Amino acid sequence: MKLINFNHLKEANSNYFHHFYYSGQCTLLCLGAGFLGMIHTIFPFVGDFYAPVMVKKAIEITKNEFTAPDSI
């Protein structure tokens, strides 16, 4: 695993648009979970379990897309 990998799309057996869609979904879910988690930290009555559900959804999408290397 490298920080910069110009062969990533080829190694992931993907193309730019598919990767953009998949990666965008996971990124937005994680950003939303982080934002909601911060709100929940300050106001515990807001967003009960939405943040963990959003993270689980991102994990589910990832598991359906590909098998990640064990080193992650």
N, C-alpha and C positions, 0 to 999 in steps of 0.2 A: 504494500500500500504506500503510495507516494502522495505528497501534497499536490504536485502538478504532474498529471499523467495525460499526455497528448493522445494516447491510445485507448483512453477510457471507454469511448463509445464502442470501439471495435471489441475490446475485451468484455464489455457488458452485453455484446450482441444487440446493440440498439442503434437508433438513428437520432439525429438532433431533435426532431419534433416529438418523438416518443419520450425521449429523455426529458425534454422541457416540460411536457405534460406531467409525467410521473414525478419528477423532481419538484416541480412547482406545487403539486398537490401536497407532497410531504412537507415542503418548506412552509406553506401556508398553514397547514395543520399544526406544525410545531411552533410557529410564530404565534398563532392564535392561542395555543395551549399556554405558552409562556406569558402572554399578555393577560389571559384570563387567570392564570395562576397568581400573577402579581396583584390583580384586583381582588382575588379571593383571599390573599394573604392579609390585605388591609381590611376587607369587608367579608368576613367568613360566611355571611348569609347569601353571598352572590356566587352563583356558578358551582354549586355543590361538588359534583364529580365530573364536570365537563372537561376540565384540563386532562385528567388521566384517560378519559374516553377518547379525546382527540389524539393523544399520544398512541394509544392502543390502535386507533384507526390507521395512523401513519405506519406503525409496525406491521399491521395486517396487509396494507398495500405493498409494503416492501417484501414481505414474505411471499405474496402472490406474484410479484414481479420477477424476483430472482433469489438465488441462494447467496447470501453474503459470505465473504471469506471468513474463516474462523478467527482471524486475527483482529477483527473489529470488535 
